Every structure is written in structure tokens, then in C-alpha cells.
């Protein structure tokens, strides 16, 4: 081998070693960029990772306003045909100026949440956006966690579904909860 080829090969090996010592051999994914959702009607705003797509649906009827906001990782789209949807983060928003529910009454006495699927029945205190709330875990097709916060006009039920306790969607859910602002 000639000298130029040896120098080129050596430089290539050094550059590759330095590169892989910083980035590793896997795919590099950054979740640092985010999007913002805001609704004056629902009195809520939050940031979410830009690796998610967001959809909003009006599920209300003549008796009660009800909207849901669904976040699904872009990598999980499109969902499989004739199959279950992927793990997701959802925010269910229900009109609350009729019964003036508390978080506890929403969890224990309505069908707004999956509390009936809670295997241990434990309800814990938490705070979201400066408001007191309650949370619980449940198990169905997926494992899940729901956090309920109420206000004078709206009930907010934040939920995440996941397969294992190490799934990245759980950290993304926490990021969203810490970014919630009520208006």
C-alpha cells in the first residue's frame, strides 16, 4: 500500500472513532424542540414535543361540552389497519359548570376516567399548572396513568398509555404536565 492510502485510512479511522465516541452507533433523536397548544375556549395551554402530532375532537352533545386532545408520536403513525391504536397522551376536557365536580368526584363517580380499571384503587395528590389534582394508575389494553384537575368551567383529565414503565412516552407526558398553563 502506498503512503497516501495509509494516511487516508488512518485519518478515516480516527475521524470515525471520534464521531462514534460522541454520537454512538444508534439513531440520534433529539426531543428538545417543542410545539405549543393553546385554547382560550378550554382555558388551557401547554408545550409538547415536536415529535408528536396533535389532534382535537369535539365529542360534546346538547347536554355537555366535551373535547379531547390526542397526541401520538409521529413514528407510530399511521396506526395499523384493523388493529389497536398506538400508546398516546390524551387530554379530555369536560364542561364543569353544571355539577361543579371535584377531582375526587370525577374519578370515583363518573365515567370520565378509567378508574374502574385501577387494580389497586390508590388515588394520590398532585399539582398541574398550579392547581391541585388527583392521579391514579390503571391497566387495560395498555397500562395507563390519569391525572384529573378541575376548575369552575372545565374538568381536565390528562392520561398516558404505555406498554412498559420505561417507555419514552411517560417522560413526554411528564414534560407536558409541567408545561401546562391554565387561563
C-alpha positions as CSV (number, residue, x, y, z in Angstrom):
1,X,0.0,0.0,0.0
2,X,1.3,3.4,-0.8
3,X,1.9,6.1,1.8
4,X,-1.1,8.3,0.8
5,X,-3.5,5.4,1.1
6,X,-2.2,4.6,4.6
7,X,-2.5,8.2,5.7
8,X,-6.1,8.4,4.3
9,X,-7.1,5.1,6.0
10,X,-5.6,6.2,9.3
11,X,-7.3,9.6,9.2
12,X,-10.6,7.9,8.3
13,X,-10.3,5.6,11.3
14,X,-9.5,8.5,13.7
15,X,-12.4,10.6,12.4
16,X,-14.8,7.6,12.7
17,X,-13.6,6.9,16.2
18,X,-14.1,10.5,17.3
19,X,-17.5,10.7,15.7
20,X,-18.9,7.5,17.2
21,X,-17.5,8.3,20.6
22,X,-19.8,11.4,20.6
23,X,-23.0,10.0,18.9
24,X,-22.8,6.3,19.4
25,X,-23.9,3.7,16.8
26,X,-27.7,4.2,17.2
27,X,-30.0,6.7,15.6
28,X,-29.7,10.2,17.2
29,X,-33.1,11.6,18.1
30,X,-33.5,15.0,19.9
31,X,-36.7,16.0,21.6
32,X,-35.5,19.4,22.5
33,X,-37.8,21.3,20.1
34,X,-41.4,21.7,21.1
35,X,-44.7,23.0,19.8
36,X,-47.4,24.8,21.7
37,X,-51.1,24.1,22.0
38,X,-53.4,26.9,23.3
39,X,-57.1,27.2,23.6
40,X,-58.8,30.2,25.0
41,X,-62.2,28.4,24.9
42,X,-60.8,25.5,27.0
43,X,-58.7,27.7,29.2
44,X,-55.5,25.7,28.7
45,X,-52.1,26.0,27.0
46,X,-49.1,23.6,27.1
47,X,-46.0,22.7,25.2
48,X,-45.4,19.3,23.8
49,X,-42.5,17.6,21.9
50,X,-42.5,18.3,18.2
51,X,-42.0,14.5,17.7
52,X,-45.8,14.2,18.3
53,X,-48.8,15.0,16.1
54,X,-51.8,16.5,17.8
55,X,-55.5,16.2,17.0
56,X,-58.6,17.7,18.7
57,X,-62.1,16.3,18.5
58,X,-65.4,17.7,19.7
59,X,-67.3,14.9,21.4
60,X,-69.9,17.0,23.1
61,X,-73.7,16.8,22.9
62,X,-76.5,19.1,23.7
63,X,-76.1,18.3,27.4
64,X,-72.4,18.8,28.0
65,X,-69.4,20.2,26.1
66,X,-66.6,17.6,25.8
67,X,-63.4,17.9,23.8
68,X,-60.4,15.6,23.6
69,X,-56.9,16.4,22.6
70,X,-54.8,13.4,21.4
71,X,-51.0,13.4,21.0
72,X,-49.4,10.4,19.1
73,X,-45.7,10.0,18.4
74,X,-45.2,10.7,14.6
75,X,-43.1,7.5,14.5
76,X,-46.2,5.5,15.4
77,X,-48.3,6.8,12.5
78,X,-50.2,5.7,10.6
79,X,-51.9,3.4,13.1
80,X,-52.2,-0.2,11.9
81,X,-55.3,-1.2,9.9
82,X,-57.8,-3.2,11.9
83,X,-55.6,-3.0,14.9
84,X,-55.3,-1.1,18.1
85,X,-54.0,2.4,18.1
86,X,-50.6,3.2,19.5
87,X,-49.8,4.4,23.0
88,X,-50.9,8.0,23.3
89,X,-51.2,11.1,25.5
90,X,-54.8,12.4,25.8
91,X,-56.4,15.4,27.5
92,X,-60.1,15.0,27.9
93,X,-61.9,18.3,28.7
94,X,-65.4,18.2,30.1
95,X,-67.8,21.0,30.9
96,X,-67.9,21.5,34.7
97,X,-70.2,24.5,35.3
98,X,-73.2,22.2,35.6
99,X,-72.3,19.8,38.5
100,X,-69.1,21.6,39.7
101,X,-67.3,18.3,40.1
102,X,-64.2,18.0,42.3
103,X,-61.3,15.8,41.1
104,X,-62.3,13.1,43.5
105,X,-65.9,13.0,42.4
106,X,-64.9,12.9,38.7
107,X,-62.6,9.9,39.4
108,X,-65.0,8.0,41.7
109,X,-68.5,8.7,40.4
110,X,-68.3,9.4,36.7
111,X,-67.3,7.5,33.6
112,X,-65.0,10.3,32.5
113,X,-61.9,8.3,33.6
114,X,-60.7,4.7,33.6
115,X,-60.7,4.5,37.4
116,X,-62.7,1.3,37.3
117,X,-59.7,-0.3,35.7
118,X,-57.4,0.6,38.6
119,X,-56.1,-2.6,40.1
120,X,-55.0,-1.0,43.4
121,X,-57.6,1.8,43.8
122,X,-54.8,4.2,45.0
123,X,-55.5,7.9,44.4
124,X,-52.6,10.3,45.0
125,X,-52.5,14.1,45.3
126,X,-50.6,16.1,42.6
127,X,-50.4,19.6,41.1
128,X,-50.7,20.6,37.5
129,X,-50.3,24.2,36.3
130,X,-50.6,25.4,39.9
131,X,-53.9,23.6,40.5
132,X,-54.4,20.7,42.9
133,X,-55.4,17.5,41.3
134,X,-55.5,13.7,41.8
135,X,-53.9,10.9,39.9
136,X,-54.3,7.1,39.7
137,X,-52.9,4.2,37.6
138,X,-55.0,1.7,35.7
139,X,-54.5,-1.3,33.5
140,X,-56.4,-2.3,30.4
141,X,-55.2,-3.0,26.8
142,X,-52.3,-0.7,27.8
143,X,-51.0,0.4,31.2
144,X,-52.2,3.9,32.0
145,X,-52.0,6.9,34.3
146,X,-54.6,9.6,34.6
147,X,-54.3,13.0,36.3
148,X,-57.5,14.9,37.0
149,X,-57.7,18.7,37.6
150,X,-60.9,20.7,37.9
151,X,-61.8,24.3,37.6
152,X,-65.0,26.2,37.7
153,X,-65.7,25.7,34.0
154,X,-63.8,22.6,33.0
155,X,-62.6,19.2,34.1
156,X,-59.2,18.2,32.7
157,X,-58.3,14.5,32.6
158,X,-54.7,14.1,31.4
159,X,-53.8,10.5,30.5
160,X,-50.9,8.5,29.1
161,X,-50.9,4.9,27.9
162,X,-47.8,2.8,27.7
163,X,-46.5,-0.8,27.3
164,X,-43.6,-0.7,29.8
165,X,-42.7,1.6,32.7
166,X,-39.5,2.6,30.7
167,X,-41.4,3.9,27.6
168,X,-40.3,7.4,26.5
169,X,-43.9,8.5,26.3
170,X,-44.0,8.6,30.1
171,X,-41.3,11.2,30.2
172,X,-43.0,13.2,27.4
173,X,-46.2,13.1,29.5
174,X,-44.4,14.5,32.5
175,X,-42.9,17.3,30.3
176,X,-46.4,18.2,29.1
177,X,-47.8,18.2,32.7
178,X,-45.0,20.6,33.8
179,X,-45.7,22.9,30.9
180,X,-49.5,23.2,31.5
181,X,-50.8,26.8,32.0
182,X,-54.5,27.4,32.9
183,X,-56.0,30.6,31.7
